[in-house]
C-alpha cells in the first residue's frame, strides 16, 4: 500500500514522498484537503498503521465523489 500511496503522492504533488511528507494540499493549494488523510495514512512509516487496499481506495473514492482532487 505504501508504494501505491507513494505513486499517487508523486503524481499529485510532483515530487516523491519522503519520510513524514507534507500534506498534498499544503504543497499544492488547488488540491482538495480531503485527499490528505487517505494519502498520508497510506504513507504511514509503520506498515501496521497503513490503510488496507480497501480503505485506501475507499478514501480516494470519497475524494472523487466530492468532485475530484482539485478545488475549483
PQR file with spaces between the fields and no chain letter, atoms N, CA, C, O and H, PARSE charges and radii, in Angstrom:
ATOM       1  N    UNK     1       0.817   -1.178    0.000 -0.4000 1.5000
ATOM       2  CA   UNK     1       0.000    0.000    0.000 -0.0000 2.0000
ATOM       3  C    UNK     1       0.867    1.249    0.000  0.5500 1.7000
ATOM       4  O    UNK     1       0.496    2.284   -0.553 -0.5500 1.4000
ATOM       5  N    UNK     2       2.043    1.130    0.639 -0.4000 1.5000
ATOM       6  CA   UNK     2       2.933    2.283    0.666 -0.0000 2.0000
ATOM       7  C    UNK     2       3.299    2.699   -0.756  0.5500 1.7000
ATOM       8  O    UNK     2       3.270    3.886   -1.085 -0.5500 1.4000
ATOM       9  H    UNK     2       2.345    0.289    1.089  0.4000 1.0000
ATOM      10  N    UNK     3       3.640    1.735   -1.592 -0.4000 1.5000
ATOM      11  CA   UNK     3       4.066    2.068   -2.955 -0.0000 2.0000
ATOM      12  C    UNK     3       2.943    2.722   -3.752  0.5500 1.7000
ATOM      13  O    UNK     3       3.180    3.675   -4.494 -0.5500 1.4000
ATOM      14  H    UNK     3       3.663    0.772   -1.325  0.4000 1.0000
ATOM      15  N    UNK     4       1.725    2.213   -3.602 -0.4000 1.5000
ATOM      16  CA   UNK     4       0.590    2.828   -4.299 -0.0000 2.0000
ATOM      17  C    UNK     4       0.380    4.261   -3.820  0.5500 1.7000
ATOM      18  O    UNK     4       0.196    5.171   -4.628 -0.5500 1.4000
ATOM      19  H    UNK     4       1.533    1.439   -2.999  0.4000 1.0000
ATOM      20  N    UNK     5       0.406    4.455   -2.515 -0.4000 1.5000
ATOM      21  CA   UNK     5       0.246    5.804   -1.962 -0.0000 2.0000
ATOM      22  C    UNK     5       1.393    6.710   -2.414  0.5500 1.7000
ATOM      23  O    UNK     5       1.180    7.890   -2.694 -0.5500 1.4000
ATOM      24  H    UNK     5       0.555    3.716   -1.859  0.4000 1.0000
ATOM      25  N    UNK     6       2.598    6.164   -2.485 -0.4000 1.5000
ATOM      26  CA   UNK     6       3.757    6.959   -2.908 -0.0000 2.0000
ATOM      27  C    UNK     6       3.625    7.396   -4.363  0.5500 1.7000
ATOM      28  O    UNK     6       3.997    8.517   -4.711 -0.5500 1.4000
ATOM      29  H    UNK     6       2.770    5.205   -2.257  0.4000 1.0000
ATOM      30  N    UNK     7       3.102    6.524   -5.209 -0.4000 1.5000
ATOM      31  CA   UNK     7       2.900    6.875   -6.618 -0.0000 2.0000
ATOM      32  C    UNK     7       1.844    7.971   -6.743  0.5500 1.7000
ATOM      33  O    UNK     7       2.040    8.950   -7.463 -0.5500 1.4000
ATOM      34  H    UNK     7       2.800    5.614   -4.926  0.4000 1.0000
ATOM      35  N    UNK     8       0.724    7.802   -6.037 -0.4000 1.5000
ATOM      36  CA   UNK     8      -0.341    8.814   -6.096 -0.0000 2.0000
ATOM      37  C    UNK     8       0.165   10.146   -5.547  0.5500 1.7000
ATOM      38  O    UNK     8      -0.138   11.204   -6.100 -0.5500 1.4000
ATOM      39  H    UNK     8       0.565    7.007   -5.452  0.4000 1.0000
ATOM      40  N    UNK     9       0.935   10.095   -4.457 -0.4000 1.5000
ATOM      41  CA   UNK     9       1.504   11.314   -3.869 -0.0000 2.0000
ATOM      42  C    UNK     9       2.383   12.022   -4.898  0.5500 1.7000
ATOM      43  O    UNK     9       2.267   13.232   -5.096 -0.5500 1.4000
ATOM      44  H    UNK     9       1.181    9.236   -4.008  0.4000 1.0000
ATOM      45  N    UNK    10       3.257   11.267   -5.547 -0.4000 1.5000
ATOM      46  CA   UNK    10       4.160   11.845   -6.544 -0.0000 2.0000
ATOM      47  C    UNK    10       3.365   12.464   -7.696  0.5500 1.7000
ATOM      48  O    UNK    10       3.679   13.563   -8.154 -0.5500 1.4000
ATOM      49  H    UNK    10       3.351   10.285   -5.386  0.4000 1.0000
ATOM      50  N    UNK    11       2.347   11.759   -8.154 -0.4000 1.5000
ATOM      51  CA   UNK    11       1.520   12.306   -9.230 -0.0000 2.0000
ATOM      52  C    UNK    11       0.783   13.571   -8.788  0.5500 1.7000
ATOM      53  O    UNK    11       0.620   14.506   -9.571 -0.5500 1.4000
ATOM      54  H    UNK    11       2.092   10.867   -7.782  0.4000 1.0000
ATOM      55  N    UNK    12       0.342   13.594   -7.537 -0.4000 1.5000
ATOM      56  CA   UNK    12      -0.437   14.733   -7.036 -0.0000 2.0000
ATOM      57  C    UNK    12       0.403   15.977   -6.823  0.5500 1.7000
ATOM      58  O    UNK    12      -0.026   17.080   -7.162 -0.5500 1.4000
ATOM      59  H    UNK    12       0.474   12.835   -6.900  0.4000 1.0000
ATOM      60  N    UNK    13       1.607   15.813   -6.259 -0.4000 1.5000
ATOM      61  CA   UNK    13       2.386   16.996   -5.885 -0.0000 2.0000
ATOM      62  C    UNK    13       3.620   17.227   -6.744  0.5500 1.7000
ATOM      63  O    UNK    13       4.251   18.280   -6.655 -0.5500 1.4000
ATOM      64  H    UNK    13       1.955   14.917   -5.984  0.4000 1.0000
ATOM      65  N    UNK    14       3.968   16.251   -7.575 -0.4000 1.5000
ATOM      66  CA   UNK    14       5.110   16.432   -8.465 -0.0000 2.0000
ATOM      67  C    UNK    14       6.459   16.188   -7.826  0.5500 1.7000
ATOM      68  O    UNK    14       7.491   16.571   -8.378 -0.5500 1.4000
ATOM      69  H    UNK    14       3.455   15.396   -7.648  0.4000 1.0000
ATOM      70  N    UNK    15       6.457   15.556   -6.672 -0.4000 1.5000
ATOM      71  CA   UNK    15       7.726   15.197   -6.029 -0.0000 2.0000
ATOM      72  C    UNK    15       7.525   13.907   -5.247  0.5500 1.7000
ATOM      73  O    UNK    15       6.417   13.617   -4.796 -0.5500 1.4000
ATOM      74  H    UNK    15       5.619   15.245   -6.224  0.4000 1.0000
ATOM      75  N    UNK    16       8.587   13.135   -5.086 -0.4000 1.5000
ATOM      76  CA   UNK    16       8.438   11.867   -4.376 -0.0000 2.0000
ATOM      77  C    UNK    16       8.089   12.060   -2.904  0.5500 1.7000
ATOM      78  O    UNK    16       8.419   13.075   -2.291 -0.5500 1.4000
ATOM      79  H    UNK    16       9.488   13.371   -5.452  0.4000 1.0000
ATOM      80  N    UNK    17       7.416   11.061   -2.363 -0.4000 1.5000
ATOM      81  CA   UNK    17       7.112   11.061   -0.934 -0.0000 2.0000
ATOM      82  C    UNK    17       8.408   10.844   -0.157  0.5500 1.7000
ATOM      83  O    UNK    17       9.230   10.006   -0.529 -0.5500 1.4000
ATOM      84  H    UNK    17       7.148   10.237   -2.861  0.4000 1.0000
ATOM      85  N    UNK    18       8.580   11.578    0.887 -0.4000 1.5000
ATOM      86  CA   UNK    18       9.740   11.450    1.769 -0.0000 2.0000
ATOM      87  C    UNK    18       9.226   11.039    3.143  0.5500 1.7000
ATOM      88  O    UNK    18       8.020   11.094    3.382 -0.5500 1.4000
ATOM      89  H    UNK    18       7.912   12.259    1.189  0.4000 1.0000
ATOM      90  N    UNK    19      10.102   10.633    4.046 -0.4000 1.5000
ATOM      91  CA   UNK    19       9.612   10.360    5.400 -0.0000 2.0000
ATOM      92  C    UNK    19       8.920   11.606    5.966  0.5500 1.7000
ATOM      93  O    UNK    19       9.416   12.724    5.833 -0.5500 1.4000
ATOM      94  H    UNK    19      11.082   10.589    3.852  0.4000 1.0000
ATOM      95  N    UNK    20       7.786   11.390    6.586 -0.4000 1.5000
ATOM      96  CA   UNK    20       6.967   12.462    7.151 -0.0000 2.0000
ATOM      97  C    UNK    20       6.636   13.517    6.083  0.5500 1.7000
ATOM      98  O    UNK    20       7.002   14.684    6.224 -0.5500 1.4000
ATOM      99  H    UNK    20       7.383   10.481    6.694  0.4000 1.0000
ATOM     100  N    UNK    21       5.939   13.096    5.011 -0.4000 1.5000
ATOM     101  CA   UNK    21       5.649   14.024    3.916 -0.0000 2.0000
ATOM     102  C    UNK    21       4.641   15.097    4.316  0.5500 1.7000
ATOM     103  O    UNK    21       3.809   14.903    5.201 -0.5500 1.4000
ATOM     104  H    UNK    21       5.642   12.148    4.897  0.4000 1.0000
ATOM     105  N    UNK    22       4.745   16.215    3.644 -0.4000 1.5000
ATOM     106  CA   UNK    22       3.797   17.315    3.851 -0.0000 2.0000
ATOM     107  C    UNK    22       2.460   16.941    3.228  0.5500 1.7000
ATOM     108  O    UNK    22       2.429   16.206    2.240 -0.5500 1.4000
ATOM     109  H    UNK    22       5.422   16.373    2.925  0.4000 1.0000
ATOM     110  N    UNK    23       1.365   17.425    3.777 -0.4000 1.5000
ATOM     111  CA   UNK    23       0.056   17.172    3.163 -0.0000 2.0000
ATOM     112  C    UNK    23       0.030   17.712    1.727  0.5500 1.7000
ATOM     113  O    UNK    23       0.508   18.816    1.465 -0.5500 1.4000
ATOM     114  H    UNK    23       1.390   18.021    4.579  0.4000 1.0000
ATOM     115  N    UNK    24      -0.524   16.933    0.813 -0.4000 1.5000
ATOM     116  CA   UNK    24      -0.569   17.389   -0.578 -0.0000 2.0000
ATOM     117  C    UNK    24      -1.224   18.756   -0.750  0.5500 1.7000
ATOM     118  O    UNK    24      -0.766   19.561   -1.561 -0.5500 1.4000
ATOM     119  H    UNK    24      -0.912   16.037    1.026  0.4000 1.0000
ATOM     120  N    UNK    25      -2.296   19.028    0.005 -0.4000 1.5000
ATOM     121  CA   UNK    25      -2.980   20.318   -0.155 -0.0000 2.0000
ATOM     122  C    UNK    25      -2.149   21.485    0.364  0.5500 1.7000
ATOM     123  O    UNK    25      -2.425   22.638    0.031 -0.5500 1.4000
ATOM     124  H    UNK    25      -2.669   18.374    0.664  0.4000 1.0000
ATOM     125  N    UNK    26      -1.155   21.203    1.159 -0.4000 1.5000
ATOM     126  CA   UNK    26      -0.247   22.260    1.618 -0.0000 2.0000
ATOM     127  C    UNK    26       0.750   22.610    0.512  0.5500 1.7000
ATOM     128  O    UNK    26       1.089   23.775    0.309 -0.5500 1.4000
ATOM     129  H    UNK    26      -0.931   20.266    1.429  0.4000 1.0000
ATOM     130  N    UNK    27       1.210   21.581   -0.196 -0.4000 1.5000
ATOM     131  CA   UNK    27       2.170   21.802   -1.279 -0.0000 2.0000
ATOM     132  C    UNK    27       1.501   22.339   -2.537  0.5500 1.7000
ATOM     133  O    UNK    27       2.089   23.119   -3.285 -0.5500 1.4000
ATOM     134  H    UNK    27       0.934   20.634   -0.031  0.4000 1.0000
ATOM     135  N    UNK    28       0.254   21.906   -2.760 -0.4000 1.5000
ATOM     136  CA   UNK    28      -0.496   22.368   -3.929 -0.0000 2.0000
ATOM     137  C    UNK    28      -1.884   22.770   -3.467  0.5500 1.7000
ATOM     138  O    UNK    28      -2.778   21.927   -3.401 -0.5500 1.4000
ATOM     139  H    UNK    28      -0.224   21.272   -2.152  0.4000 1.0000
ATOM     140  N    UNK    29      -2.081   24.043   -3.144 -0.4000 1.5000
ATOM     141  CA   UNK    29      -3.348   24.522   -2.573 -0.0000 2.0000
ATOM     142  C    UNK    29      -4.581   24.224   -3.427  0.5500 1.7000
ATOM     143  O    UNK    29      -5.698   24.231   -2.909 -0.5500 1.4000
ATOM     144  H    UNK    29      -1.354   24.728   -3.196  0.4000 1.0000
ATOM     145  N    UNK    30      -4.403   23.968   -4.700 -0.4000 1.5000
ATOM     146  CA   UNK    30      -5.563   23.660   -5.539 -0.0000 2.0000
ATOM     147  C    UNK    30      -6.084   22.240   -5.309  0.5500 1.7000
ATOM     148  O    UNK    30      -7.166   21.890   -5.781 -0.5500 1.4000
ATOM     149  H    UNK    30      -3.496   23.963   -5.120  0.4000 1.0000
ATOM     150  N    UNK    31      -5.313   21.422   -4.583 -0.4000 1.5000
ATOM     151  CA   UNK    31      -5.771   20.070   -4.259 -0.0000 2.0000
ATOM     152  C    UNK    31      -6.712   20.109   -3.059  0.5500 1.7000
ATOM     153  O    UNK    31      -6.512   20.864   -2.107 -0.5500 1.4000
ATOM     154  H    UNK    31      -4.434   21.706   -4.199  0.4000 1.0000
ATOM     155  N    UNK    32      -7.726   19.286   -3.135 -0.4000 1.5000
ATOM     156  CA   UNK    32      -8.698   19.213   -2.048 -0.0000 2.0000
ATOM     157  C    UNK    32      -8.048   18.638   -0.791  0.5500 1.7000
ATOM     158  O    UNK    32      -7.318   17.650   -0.882 -0.5500 1.4000
ATOM     159  H    UNK    32      -7.888   18.673   -3.909  0.4000 1.0000
ATOM     160  N    UNK    33      -8.292   19.228    0.374 -0.4000 1.5000
ATOM     161  CA   UNK    33      -7.765   18.685    1.628 -0.0000 2.0000
ATOM     162  C    UNK    33      -8.297   17.287    1.943  0.5500 1.7000
ATOM     163  O    UNK    33      -7.713   16.581    2.766 -0.5500 1.4000
ATOM     164  H    UNK    33      -8.885   20.030    0.448  0.4000 1.0000
ATOM     165  N    UNK    34      -9.393   16.877    1.304 -0.4000 1.5000
ATOM     166  CA   UNK    34      -9.907   15.526    1.545 -0.0000 2.0000
ATOM     167  C    UNK    34      -8.967   14.455    1.002  0.5500 1.7000
ATOM     168  O    UNK    34      -9.097   13.283    1.357 -0.5500 1.4000
ATOM     169  H    UNK    34      -9.867   17.450    0.636  0.4000 1.0000
ATOM     170  N    UNK    35      -8.034   14.837    0.157 -0.4000 1.5000
ATOM     171  CA   UNK    35      -7.034   13.892   -0.354 -0.0000 2.0000
ATOM     172  C    UNK    35      -5.948   13.620    0.676  0.5500 1.7000
ATOM     173  O    UNK    35      -5.326   12.558    0.653 -0.5500 1.4000
ATOM     174  H    UNK    35      -7.929   15.789   -0.132  0.4000 1.0000
ATOM     175  N    UNK    36      -5.714   14.561    1.576 -0.4000 1.5000
ATOM     176  CA   UNK    36      -4.607   14.450    2.529 -0.0000 2.0000
ATOM     177  C    UNK    36      -4.683   13.212    3.421  0.5500 1.7000
ATOM     178  O    UNK    36      -3.717   12.457    3.528 -0.5500 1.4000
ATOM     179  H    UNK    36      -6.219   15.424    1.595  0.4000 1.0000
ATOM     180  N    UNK    37      -5.826   13.012    4.054 -0.4000 1.5000
ATOM     181  CA   UNK    37      -5.927   11.952    5.065 -0.0000 2.0000
ATOM     182  C    UNK    37      -5.657   10.554    4.506  0.5500 1.7000
ATOM     183  O    UNK    37      -4.791    9.858    5.035 -0.5500 1.4000
ATOM     184  H    UNK    37      -6.611   13.626    3.967  0.4000 1.0000
ATOM     185  N    UNK    38      -6.372   10.109    3.446 -0.4000 1.5000
ATOM     186  CA   UNK    38      -6.086    8.757    2.975 -0.0000 2.0000
ATOM     187  C    UNK    38      -4.678    8.619    2.404  0.5500 1.7000
ATOM     188  O    UNK    38      -4.041    7.577    2.563 -0.5500 1.4000
ATOM     189  H    UNK    38      -7.076   10.675    3.017  0.4000 1.0000
ATOM     190  N    UNK    39      -4.199    9.648    1.750 -0.4000 1.5000
ATOM     191  CA   UNK    39      -2.874    9.566    1.148 -0.0000 2.0000
ATOM     192  C    UNK    39      -1.786    9.497    2.202  0.5500 1.7000
ATOM     193  O    UNK    39      -0.878    8.673    2.093 -0.5500 1.4000
ATOM     194  H    UNK    39      -4.716   10.494    1.620  0.4000 1.0000
ATOM     195  N    UNK    40      -1.855   10.338    3.216 -0.4000 1.5000
ATOM     196  CA   UNK    40      -0.843   10.307    4.274 -0.0000 2.0000
ATOM     197  C    UNK    40      -0.948    9.034    5.110  0.5500 1.7000
ATOM     198  O    UNK    40       0.064    8.522    5.587 -0.5500 1.4000
ATOM     199  H    UNK    40      -2.593   11.007    3.305  0.4000 1.0000
ATOM     200  N    UNK    41      -2.170    8.518    5.290 -0.4000 1.5000
ATOM     201  CA   UNK    41      -2.329    7.261    6.029 -0.0000 2.0000
ATOM     202  C    UNK    41      -1.726    6.100    5.242  0.5500 1.7000
ATOM     203  O    UNK    41      -1.210    5.154    5.838 -0.5500 1.4000
ATOM     204  H    UNK    41      -2.992    8.935    4.902  0.4000 1.0000
ATOM     205  N    UNK    42      -1.783    6.159    3.935 -0.4000 1.5000
ATOM     206  CA   UNK    42      -1.148    5.137    3.104 -0.0000 2.0000
ATOM     207  C    UNK    42       0.362    5.207    3.149  0.5500 1.7000
ATOM     208  O    UNK    42       1.041    4.232    2.825 -0.5500 1.4000
ATOM     209  H    UNK    42      -2.203    6.928    3.451  0.4000 1.0000
ATOM     210  N    UNK    43       0.896    6.349    3.548 -0.4000 1.5000
ATOM     211  CA   UNK    43       2.349    6.554    3.633 -0.0000 2.0000
ATOM     212  C    UNK    43       2.873    6.426    5.064  0.5500 1.7000
ATOM     213  O    UNK    43       4.012    6.801    5.341 -0.5500 1.4000
ATOM     214  H    UNK    43       0.344    7.141    3.812  0.4000 1.0000
ATOM     215  N    UNK    44       2.060    5.906    5.963 -0.4000 1.5000
ATOM     216  CA   UNK    44       2.492    5.762    7.359 -0.0000 2.0000
ATOM     217  C    UNK    44       3.788    4.952    7.424  0.5500 1.7000
ATOM     218  O    UNK    44       3.925    3.954    6.717 -0.5500 1.4000
ATOM     219  H    UNK    44       1.134    5.602    5.739  0.4000 1.0000
ATOM     220  N    UNK    45       4.743    5.372    8.268 -0.4000 1.5000
ATOM     221  CA   UNK    45       6.037    4.695    8.317 -0.0000 2.0000
ATOM     222  C    UNK    45       5.974    3.267    8.863  0.5500 1.7000
ATOM     223  O    UNK    45       6.811    2.438    8.506 -0.5500 1.4000
ATOM     224  H    UNK    45       4.631    6.183    8.842  0.4000 1.0000
ATOM     225  N    UNK    46       5.009    2.973    9.709 -0.4000 1.5000
ATOM     226  CA   UNK    46       4.874    1.633   10.278 -0.0000 2.0000
ATOM     227  C    UNK    46       3.801    0.889    9.481  0.5500 1.7000
ATOM     228  O    UNK    46       2.651    1.328    9.443 -0.5500 1.4000
ATOM     229  H    UNK    46       4.329    3.647    9.998  0.4000 1.0000
ATOM     230  N    UNK    47       4.156   -0.223    8.849 -0.4000 1.5000
ATOM     231  CA   UNK    47       3.197   -0.930    7.994 -0.0000 2.0000
ATOM     232  C    UNK    47       1.859   -1.227    8.660  0.5500 1.7000
ATOM     233  O    UNK    47       0.824   -1.142    7.999 -0.5500 1.4000
ATOM     234  H    UNK    47       5.090   -0.579    8.880  0.4000 1.0000
ATOM     235  N    UNK    48       1.845   -1.566    9.918 -0.4000 1.5000
ATOM     236  CA   UNK    48       0.595   -1.888   10.607 -0.0000 2.0000
ATOM     237  C    UNK    48      -0.328   -0.677   10.727  0.5500 1.7000
ATOM     238  O    UNK    48      -1.527   -0.835   10.955 -0.5500 1.4000
ATOM     239  H    UNK    48       2.686   -1.635   10.455  0.4000 1.0000
ATOM     240  N    UNK    49       0.215    0.519   10.577 -0.4000 1.5000
ATOM     241  CA   UNK    49      -0.587    1.746   10.673 -0.0000 2.0000
ATOM     242  C    UNK    49      -1.130    2.199    9.324  0.5500 1.7000
ATOM     243  O    UNK    49      -1.946    3.118    9.259 -0.5500 1.4000
ATOM     244  H    UNK    49       1.190    0.647   10.392  0.4000 1.0000
ATOM     245  N    UNK    50      -0.682    1.563    8.255 -0.4000 1.5000
ATOM     246  CA   UNK    50      -1.132    1.959    6.917 -0.0000 2.0000
ATOM     247  C    UNK    50      -2.535    1.445    6.654  0.5500 1.7000
ATOM     248  O    UNK    50      -2.985    0.473    7.261 -0.5500 1.4000
ATOM     249  H    UNK    50      -0.019    0.816    8.308  0.4000 1.0000
ATOM     250  N    UNK    51      -3.204    2.106    5.752 -0.4000 1.5000
ATOM     251  CA   UNK    51      -4.528    1.680    5.345 -0.0000 2.0000
ATOM     252  C    UNK    51      -4.436    0.381    4.551  0.5500 1.7000
ATOM     253  O    UNK    51      -3.416    0.094    3.923 -0.5500 1.4000
ATOM     254  H    UNK    51      -2.838    2.895    5.259  0.4000 1.0000
ATOM     255  N    UNK    52      -5.511   -0.397    4.587 -0.4000 1.5000
ATOM     256  CA   UNK    52      -5.606   -1.562    3.713 -0.0000 2.0000
ATOM     257  C    UNK    52      -5.934   -1.064    2.309  0.5500 1.7000
ATOM     258  O    UNK    52      -6.245    0.112    2.117 -0.5500 1.4000
ATOM     259  H    UNK    52      -6.339   -0.164    5.097  0.4000 1.0000
ATOM     260  N    UNK    53      -5.864   -1.950    1.344 -0.4000 1.5000
ATOM     261  CA   UNK    53      -6.200   -1.569   -0.032 -0.0000 2.0000
ATOM     262  C    UNK    53      -7.633   -1.056   -0.102  0.5500 1.7000
ATOM     263  O    UNK    53      -7.909   -0.053   -0.761 -0.5500 1.4000
ATOM     264  H    UNK    53      -5.611   -2.905    1.499  0.4000 1.0000
ATOM     265  N    UNK    54      -8.538   -1.745    0.578 -0.4000 1.5000
ATOM     266  CA   UNK    54      -9.941   -1.336    0.566 -0.0000 2.0000
ATOM     267  C    UNK    54     -10.127    0.047    1.185  0.5500 1.7000
ATOM     268  O    UNK    54     -10.886    0.865    0.664 -0.5500 1.4000
ATOM     269  H    UNK    54      -8.314   -2.559    1.113  0.4000 1.0000
ATOM     270  N    UNK    55      -9.441    0.307    2.287 -0.4000 1.5000
ATOM     271  CA   UNK    55      -9.541    1.610    2.949 -0.0000 2.0000
ATOM     272  C    UNK    55      -8.941    2.720    2.093  0.5500 1.7000
ATOM     273  O    UNK    55      -9.496    3.815    2.007 -0.5500 1.4000
ATOM     274  H    UNK    55      -8.825   -0.358    2.710  0.4000 1.0000
ATOM     275  N    UNK    56      -7.802    2.431    1.459 -0.4000 1.5000
ATOM     276  CA   UNK    56      -7.142    3.436    0.621 -0.0000 2.0000
ATOM     277  C    UNK    56      -8.015    3.794   -0.576  0.5500 1.7000
ATOM     278  O    UNK    56      -8.210    4.971   -0.881 -0.5500 1.4000
ATOM     279  H    UNK    56      -7.351    1.541    1.529  0.4000 1.0000
ATOM     280  N    UNK    57      -8.538    2.777   -1.249 -0.4000 1.5000
ATOM     281  CA   UNK    57      -9.410    3.020   -2.398 -0.0000 2.0000
ATOM     282  C    UNK    57     -10.689    3.719   -1.942  0.5500 1.7000
ATOM     283  O    UNK    57     -11.194    4.603   -2.634 -0.5500 1.4000
ATOM     284  H    UNK    57      -8.380    1.821   -1.001  0.4000 1.0000
ATOM     285  N    UNK    58     -11.214    3.326   -0.778 -0.4000 1.5000
ATOM     286  CA   UNK    58     -12.396    3.994   -0.248 -0.0000 2.0000
ATOM     287  C    UNK    58     -12.137    5.464    0.032  0.5500 1.7000
ATOM     288  O    UNK    58     -12.989    6.308   -0.245 -0.5500 1.4000
ATOM     289  H    UNK    58     -10.804    2.608   -0.216  0.4000 1.0000
ATOM     290  N    UNK    59     -10.966    5.778    0.578 -0.4000 1.5000
ATOM     291  CA   UNK    59     -10.597    7.169    0.839 -0.0000 2.0000
ATOM     292  C    UNK    59     -10.481    7.980   -0.437  0.5500 1.7000
ATOM     293  O    UNK    59     -10.896    9.138   -0.490 -0.5500 1.4000
ATOM     294  H    UNK    59     -10.274    5.092    0.803  0.4000 1.0000
ATOM     295  N    UNK    60      -9.911    7.362   -1.471 -0.4000 1.5000
ATOM     296  CA   UNK    60      -9.811    8.055   -2.750 -0.0000 2.0000
ATOM     297  C    UNK    60     -11.194    8.221   -3.373  0.5500 1.7000
ATOM     298  O    UNK    60     -11.460    9.212   -4.052 -0.5500 1.4000
ATOM     299  H    UNK    60      -9.574    6.421   -1.429  0.4000 1.0000
ATOM     300  N    UNK    61     -12.075    7.239   -3.138 -0.4000 1.5000
ATOM     301  CA   UNK    61     -13.441    7.327   -3.644 -0.0000 2.0000
ATOM     302  C    UNK    61     -14.186    8.508   -3.063  0.5500 1.7000
ATOM     303  O    UNK    61     -14.954    9.166   -3.764 -0.5500 1.4000
ATOM     304  H    UNK    61     -11.858    6.434   -2.587  0.4000 1.0000
ATOM     305  N    UNK    62     -13.966    8.784   -1.787 -0.4000 1.5000
ATOM     306  CA   UNK    62     -14.593    9.948   -1.147 -0.0000 2.0000
ATOM     307  C    UNK    62     -14.174   11.221   -1.866  0.5500 1.7000
ATOM     308  O    UNK    62     -14.990   12.107   -2.120 -0.5500 1.4000
ATOM     309  H    UNK    62     -13.342    8.249   -1.217  0.4000 1.0000
ATOM     310  N    UNK    63     -12.890   11.295   -2.189 -0.4000 1.5000
ATOM     311  CA   UNK    63     -12.372   12.476   -2.904 -0.0000 2.0000
ATOM     312  C    UNK    63     -13.050   12.603   -4.263  0.5500 1.7000
ATOM     313  O    UNK    63     -13.488   13.688   -4.646 -0.5500 1.4000
ATOM     314  H    UNK    63     -12.228   10.574   -1.983  0.4000 1.0000
ATOM     315  N    UNK    64     -13.133   11.501   -4.982 -0.4000 1.5000
ATOM     316  CA   UNK    64     -13.727   11.546   -6.325 -0.0000 2.0000
ATOM     317  C    UNK    64     -15.212   11.872   -6.269  0.5500 1.7000
ATOM     318  O    UNK    64     -15.709   12.630   -7.103 -0.5500 1.4000
ATOM     319  H    UNK    64     -12.777   10.620   -4.670  0.4000 1.0000
ATOM     320  N    UNK    65     -15.930   11.308   -5.294 -0.4000 1.5000
ATOM     321  CA   UNK    65     -17.362   11.598   -5.178 -0.0000 2.0000
ATOM     322  C    UNK    65     -17.630   13.045   -4.792  0.5500 1.7000
ATOM     323  O    UNK    65     -18.706   13.576   -5.068 -0.5500 1.4000
ATOM     324  H    UNK    65     -15.526   10.692   -4.618  0.4000 1.0000
ATOM     325  N    UNK    66     -16.654   13.682   -4.156 -0.4000 1.5000
ATOM     326  CA   UNK    66     -16.849   15.083   -3.762 -0.0000 2.0000
ATOM     327  C    UNK    66     -16.477   16.044   -4.883  0.5500 1.7000
ATOM     328  O    UNK    66     -16.456   17.257   -4.678 -0.5500 1.4000
ATOM     329  H    UNK    66     -15.780   13.250   -3.933  0.4000 1.0000
ATOM     330  N    UNK    67     -16.189   15.517   -6.047 -0.4000 1.5000
ATOM     331  CA   UNK    67     -15.908   16.384   -7.187 -0.0000 2.0000
ATOM     332  C    UNK    67     -14.467   16.310   -7.666  0.5500 1.7000
ATOM     333  O    UNK    67     -14.071   17.091   -8.531 -0.5500 1.4000
ATOM     334  H    UNK    67     -16.206   14.531   -6.213  0.4000 1.0000
ATOM     335  N    UNK    68     -13.685   15.402   -7.133 -0.4000 1.5000
ATOM     336  CA   UNK    68     -12.317   15.231   -7.580 -0.0000 2.0000
ATOM     337  C    UNK    68     -11.328   15.810   -6.604  0.5500 1.7000
ATOM     338  O    UNK    68     -11.692   16.271   -5.522 -0.5500 1.4000
ATOM     339  H    UNK    68     -14.007   14.767   -6.430  0.4000 1.0000
ATOM     340  N    UNK    69     -10.087   15.782   -6.994 -0.4000 1.5000
ATOM     341  CA   UNK    69      -8.996   16.211   -6.103 -0.0000 2.0000
ATOM     342  C    UNK    69      -8.681   17.690   -6.222  0.5500 1.7000
ATOM     343  O    UNK    69      -7.944   18.238   -5.402 -0.5500 1.4000
ATOM     344  H    UNK    69      -9.791   15.408   -7.873  0.4000 1.0000
ATOM     345  N    UNK    70      -9.232   18.338   -7.233 -0.4000 1.5000
ATOM     346  CA   UNK    70      -8.902   19.742   -7.446 -0.0000 2.0000
ATOM     347  C    UNK    70     -10.030   20.615   -6.910  0.5500 1.7000
ATOM     348  O    UNK    70     -11.201   20.379   -7.208 -0.5500 1.4000
ATOM     349  H    UNK    70      -9.831   17.892   -7.899  0.4000 1.0000
ATOM     350  N    UNK    71      -9.682   21.606   -6.131 -0.4000 1.5000
ATOM     351  CA   UNK    71     -10.645   22.559   -5.607 -0.0000 2.0000
ATOM     352  C    UNK    71     -10.895   23.618   -6.663  0.5500 1.7000
ATOM     353  O    UNK    71      -9.951   24.218   -7.177 -0.5500 1.4000
ATOM     354  H    UNK    71      -8.731   21.798   -5.888  0.4000 1.0000
ATOM     355  N    UNK    72     -12.134   23.849   -6.986 -0.4000 1.5000
ATOM     356  CA   UNK    72     -12.475   24.847   -8.015 -0.0000 2.0000
ATOM     357  C    UNK    72     -12.970   26.115   -7.373  0.5500 1.7000
ATOM     358  O    UNK    72     -13.306   27.071   -8.072 -0.5500 1.4000
ATOM     359  H    UNK    72     -12.901   23.361   -6.569  0.4000 1.0000
